């Protein structure tokens, strides 16, 4: 058995050619074991098709909850509950280095559950590790790509191109995937990916530290791409700077029907809690959307007030509305509406755009 460790540091072409020749002419009984952080520049597809390749990747190396419990409680002596272990395993996605870093941070703490609930990529040990072992080892071009696309919950080549302003998104994502750079494929066609949760936390924190004025523009570009590609709900989920709250309100209005059909009222409520309350109150679709989200969460306080806000802005004449404004009542003119029963003693209202 020939074992080659740290194979990712090899970049000489003649070495790669020599290894390829060796693999094609292996003596009987010889096995080659290659340990590498990135996929080696070897004919892996050919070896895979021949059945001559055994791969142990992140999915196989990921710790299960039982393995995480054995490590954290048995090896590190933390005496965590099963719920705490499960929460930490989910947050780290079974990544053993992150489990070890979390264990180091928890040593000597009395409130382990509180620490785990807040454990994220801003933990000092996690930050130090990922910055020194990952970010600092990347080229300036790759590092810029990672920071700019950190604002995205999921990534595709065209979406990354829209956010970064460059045309190499698909190729860069495939290179990051081959390099095992904390990129998780979301399909088998190399179209959609996401970053490991902790890695994404670190990237976003670095972006805000190094380029705080860039984040709003990146979010705006992502939202425009989502809207142009028929995904208003994703466009609404983008973080908006204060000057763009009006556009955010427009997108949430468009997304509410689909979100309601998908029983995602909690998500709608999260969006509306970000938009200023004074803007929600003058838009009937948003006001009723928030009322519905409250009801879905079995919270009744404030529901009547939101419905009254909507009713006030649905009078037939602009002059009858508060301040004589016409904008919100005209939002979605021509869309199919739905009548909602009013509270006792009040007339019913029809909300544009509500299915």
C-alpha positions, -999 to 999 in steps of 0.1 A, spaced: 0 0 0 14 34 -11 0 63 10 5 99 -3 -7 126 22 -12 163 15 -15 156 -22 -31 190 -27 2 208 -24 15 192 -56 11 214 -87 40 203 -109 27 189 -142 54 163 -145 45 149 -111 8 146 -121 18 129 -154 40 104 -135 12 96 -111 -12 91 -140 13 66 -156 17 48 -123 -21 44 -119 -23 30 -154 5 5 -148 0 -6 -111 17 -38 -102 -7 -65 -90 -16 -62 -54 -5 -26 -50 -30 -1 -37 -25 37 -38 -41 58 -11 -42 96 -17 -52 120 10 -60 155 -3 -80 186 5 -88 190 -32 -96 166 -60 -62 156 -75 -55 163 -112 -58 127 -121 -82 108 -144 -108 103 -117 -138 99 -141 -120 71 -160 -110 53 -128 -145 57 -114 -161 43 -145 -137 13 -144 -146 6 -108 -110 11 -98 -116 41 -75 -129 42 -39 -138 77 -27 -142 89 9 -156 124 8 -172 149 32 -205 130 34 -187 99 47 -164 118 70 -193 138 85 -199 128 122 -233 114 130 -250 125 162 -238 93 179 -203 98 168 -204 135 178 -217 125 213 -189 99 217 -163 126 208 -177 155 227 -187 136 259 -162 107 258 -131 123 244 -136 160 255 -156 152 288 -182 179 282 -213 159 294 -237 174 269 -273 164 266 -285 146 235 -304 178 225 -272 198 228 -252 173 208 -278 172 181 -279 210 179 -241 213 177 -239 185 151 -264 202 129 -248 236 132 -213 222 123 -228 198 98 -207 171 113 -174 188 105 -150 173 130 -127 204 130 -156 226 139 -168 202 166 -133 203 181 -131 241 180 -166 243 196 -154 219 223 -124 240 230 -146 271 233 -170 253 257 -144 242 281 -149 259 315 -183 273 305 -214 267 328 -240 274 301 -232 249 274 -267 251 259 -266 289 256 -232 287 239 -244 261 214 -275 281 206 -253 310 196 -224 291 181 -217 305 146 -189 315 123 -180 344 146 -165 321 172 -129 332 176 -115 297 171 -136 291 140 -127 325 125 -90 319 131 -90 285 116 -110 293 85 -92 326 78 -57 311 83 -64 276 67 -88 286 39 -91 323 30 -55 333 32 -46 304 9 -68 317 -19 -59 340 -48 -72 375 -47 -97 367 -74 -112 337 -56 -112 355 -22 -131 384 -38 -156 359 -53 -161 342 -19 -168 375 -1 -191 389 -27 -212 358 -31 -214 353 7 -247 373 7 -264 345 -12 -282 316 5 -277 294 -26 -254 299 -56 -256 293 -93 -233 305 -121 -257 331 -136 -267 344 -101 -230 347 -91 -223 365 -124 -251 390 -117 -238 397 -81 -201 399 -89 -203 416 -123 -181 390 -139 -188 361 -162 -169 333 -146 -194 322 -120 -201 287 -132 -164 278 -137 -154 293 -103 -181 273 -85 -170 241 -102 -134 248 -92 -144 255 -56 -164 222 -57 -134 203 -69 -113 220 -43 -137 209 -15 -138 245 -4 -168 243 20 -192 243 -10 -222 219 -7 -238 208 -40 -276 210 -40 -281 189 -71 -263 164 -94 -260 187 -124 -236 213 -110 -261 241 -111 -269 250 -75 -247 251 -44 -245 266 -10 -217 274 14 -212 254 46 -231 274 73 -200 283 94 -180 292 64 -208 314 51 -209 331 86 -171 338 84 -174 351 48 -202 375 56 -184 388 87 -152 394 67 -173 412 40 -188 436 65 -154 442 82 -135 448 50 -161 462 26 -192 473 46 -203 497 19 -204 468 -7 -231 446 10 -262 466 1 -253 467 -36 -246 430 -37 -280 423 -21 -297 446 -46 -281 429 -76 -292 395 -62 -327 407 -57 -329 421 -93 -317 387 -106 -343 368 -86 -371 391 -98 -360 389 -134 -359 351 -132 -394 347 -118 -385 342 -81 -401 372 -63 -400 353 -30 -362 350 -31 -360 386 -42 -380 396 -11 -357 375 11 -327 397 2 -315 421 28 -323 456 19 -307 489 28 -330 516 41 -332 535 8 -346 504 -9 -374 496 15 -400 508 -10 -387 483 -36 -386 456 -9 -422 463 -1 -431 459 -38 -414 425 -40 -430 412 -8 -464 421 -22 -457 400 -52 -444 371 -32 -471 369 -5 -496 348 -25 -471 321 -33 -457 321 2 -493 319 17 -501 289 -6 -469 273 7 -478 279 43 -447 301 48 -464 328 68 -435 328 93 -411 338 65 -435 365 54 -436 378 90 -398 379 91 -397 400 59 -424 424 72 -406 429 105 -376 443 86 -397 467 65 -405 499 85 -439 497 102 -451 530 87 -446 515 52 -465 484 61 -494 504 74 -500 523 41 -499 491 19 -531 470 23 -515 438 9 -487 440 34 -510 449 63 -533 419 55 -502 397 49 -489 405 84 -524 399 99 -525 365 82 -490 357 94 -499 366 130 -530 344 128 -510 315 114 -488 318 145 -518 318 168 -510 355 177 -542 375 177 -530 408 192 -526 434 165 -546 415 139 -576 439 140 -553 469 138 -537 456 106 -570 448 90 -582 484 98 -550 498 83 -558 479 51 -595 491 51 -585 527 55 -564 525 23 -590 507 2 -616 535 0 -628 542 -36 -617 578 -36 -581 590 -30 -595 620 -11 -611 598 14 -578 581 23 -555 594 50 -535 623 36 -552 618 2 -525 594 -11 -534 571 -39 -503 550 -43 -510 520 -21 -546 515 -32 -534 515 -68 -508 489 -61 -517 457 -81 -546 474 -99 -561 448 -123 -551 419 -101 -578 395 -90 -588 404 -55 -604 385 -26 -630 398 0 -622 394 36 -648 396 63 -645 427 84 -646 429 122 -680 435 138 -696 468 129 -673 474 99 -676 469 61 -656 441 43 -625 449 23 -610 435 -9 -573 433 -10 -556 434 -44 -532 406 -52 -545 383 -25 -555 348 -39 
